[in-house]
Amino acid sequence: MIAVIIRRLIWSIPVFLLVTGITFITMHALPGGPFDTAKTPPALVDQMEAVYGLDRPLIEQYVTWLANMTRLRFGPSLAYRGQSVESFLLPALGISMQLGAFAMLFALMIGLPAGIIAALKHGHWQDRSATFVAILGVSIPPLVLGPLLYWLFALKLDWLPVAKWASLSDGLWPYISHAILPAITLGAGISAIIARLTRASLLQVLYEDYMRTARSKGLSERVVTVRHGLRNALIPVVTYMGPLAAAILTGSLVVEQIFAIPGMGRYFVTSISSRDYPMVMAVVVIYSVIIVLVNLFVDIMYVFIDPRIGHAH
Amino acid sequence: MSSSTQESATRTRATELANELASTQRRSRGLWSDMVRQLVRDPLVVISALFLLLLIVIALFPGLFAPLPYDLTSFQDKLASPGSMATSDKLAGHRYLLGADRLGRDMLSRLIYGTRVSMAVAFIGAGVSFLIGVTYGLISGYARSSIDNLMMRIVDVVYGYPTLILIILLQVFLTASSQQDPSQISGLQQIIIGLDNSTGGLFFVFVAIGAVSWLNMARLTRGQVMHYRQQEFVQAAEAIGAPRKRILRRHLLPNVLGPLIVAETLAIPTYIYTEAFLSFIGLGVQPPMPSWGGMISDAYGALRSAPHLIFFPALALSLTMLAFNFLGDAIRDAMDPRMKGR
C-alpha cells in the first residue's frame, strides 16, 4: 500500500513540472508586463524588471522559481508591492477550503440520502421526483442559482448577509450565516451528481447475487441494505470524489466572484490580468497539488471501503 | 395487352422484393429504430427536442424574431420594466416585452441574439471536441502500446490541469495577443484575429473550449476501442487482411459511437456554461455582442434596482442546459438494453 502511494507521488512529479512549466511559459508569453503602464518610462520598467529578475532567461527564472517553491516561497507579488504572495494567498486558500468543505458537506447531506431513497423506492414517486430534481440540479449552474439566492434571501427577505466572509472568532452564527448561500450555490450541482451516482450504483448492487445470499441467510433488510448494499454501492461514488473535488475547486472560482468572497479564485482572475506572475503560478500550483492529493486520498479510501483491492496488492 | 400484364407482374415482384429488402434492412437497424421509438414516447424528450429545435431556428435567423437590433440604446428607457412602452420618439409604439437593460436596450432582442452564442458554442464546441477526441482516441486505442502510452500520457498531463483554469489562461493568452500592435504580427495571425473580432470574440471561446473538451472524448473512445479490438469481428477483419483505416472506420467506429454520442450530448451543457462563465468574468464574448452569461453579468450589477433583468437570461441558460441534459439522459437510457421495458 505504501509502495503504491510512493509510486503515485513520484508519478505526479513530471505532471507537476509540465503543468507549472506550461503555465510559466504561457504567462510570460503574454504581451505586456506587470510594470507596463502608460505613465511609467521604459527605463524605469527595465529597472523594475531587473529588480524582480524578470530580465533573466526564461529557463533560469523557472528554475529559480522551482527552487524557491520547494522551500514554500512563492516570491513577491508584483501587483501588491512589498508583500509576498503567500502572505495573502494563505488566508485566501483557507477561506476557499472552508467554502469547499461546506459545499461538500451540503452536497453529501442532500445527495446521498436522495440517491439511496430513489434507489430503494425504484420506480415509485420518490424515485421519479428525486431523479427529476437531480436533473434540475445539474442544469441550474451557480451562475443562475447564486444571483437567485442572493436576491431572494439577502435582498428580498433579508435573512442572510452576503458579500463578506466571517471567521469563527466573530461568533458561530455570523460565521455560518455568511457561508450558507455560497455553500448551497456551490454544492447544489454537486449534490445532484452525487444523488444520480448513488442511485445508479445502488440499483446495480441491489440485484446482485450476494444480496440474495445475505437475505437468505436471514439477515434483516436493514443490515442487508446498509452492510452489503450501500457499502458496495459507495465505491463508484468515492471514485468520483476526485473529479468532484476538482469541480468544487473550479466552481468556487464562480461562487467567489458572485458573492465577493476573498478566496483564491478571485485572486486568480485578477492576477492574470495584472500579469502578477508569481501569484498566478502559486494559484495554479496550489490547485494542482490539491487535485493530486485528493486523487491519492481516493485511492487510499478504496482499500478501506473495498477490501478486495487491499488483498489484491 | 399481354405485355402490360407482364409488366405489372414484374412490377409487383419488384415491389415485393423491395419490401423484403426494406424489411430486412429495418430488422438489421433494430437498435436505432427501437431507440427512436422509445425516445418519442417520452413527452419530456419530445418537448426538449422541440425546444432545442426552436432555439436552433432562432439562432440561425435572429433578425426574424428580434423586434429591435441588439445594440440599439435608448437612454430614456433604461431599466424599463417588462411590458412597458417605449418613451422615446424614435421607438414610439414599441413595447419592451421583457424590459430594457441599463443602457435602454431591448432585453428580448438581446436574449434572441444571445441564443446565437450559446447554440454556436453548443454545436461547434461539441463538433470540435468530438472530431479531435474521437480521432485521437481511435488512433491511440488501436496503435502499438508504445504510441498509445505516449498519447495517453499527453492526455494525462493536460487532464491534471484544472479545466476552467486552463480555459481562462488560454482565453487570456488569445485575447491579449490579439490586442498587440498590428505591425508586429504576421498575416495568418491577422486573419485569425479578424475572424475573432468579426464574431465578437466568439472564435477564441471556441478555441479555448475546444482545446480542453476533447480530452474526455479521447479517453472514452480509447477505452471503448480497447474493449472491442480483442473481439472476434475485429480479429476476423484483420485475418482477411483489411487495412487498418478500414477496420477503424467500418468496424470499430460504428461500435463505439453510441456511448460517445451520449457523453457528448451530456457535455454540451458544460460548454454552454463555460462560455456563460467566461462572459460573466469579462473574458468571453465582447460587448456589445450579447451572450446570456454577459447579460447575467450586466444584470447582476443592477440586482438591487432591477432584479427582473437577471431573470430571463438565467432562465434561458438553465432551460437550454436542462433540455440537453434531458435529451442526453434519455438517449443513454434508450441505448441501454438493461433499461428495456422500464
Interface residues (C-beta under 8 A of the other chain):
Chain A: S12 P14 V15 F16 L18 V19 I22 T23 T26 M27 A29 L30 P31 G32 G123 I135 L136 V138 S139 I140 P141 L143 V144 P147 L148 Y150 W151 L155 A246 L249 T250 L253 V254 Q257 I258 F268 V269 I272 S273 V283 V284 Y287 S288 I291 V292
Chain B: D156 V157 G160 Y161 P162 T163 L164 I165 I168 L169 L170 V172 F173 A176 S177 Q179 Q180 P269 Y273 A276 F277 F280 I281 G293 I296 A299 Y300 L303 R304 P307 I310 A314 L317 S318 L319 M321 L322 N325 F326 D329 R342
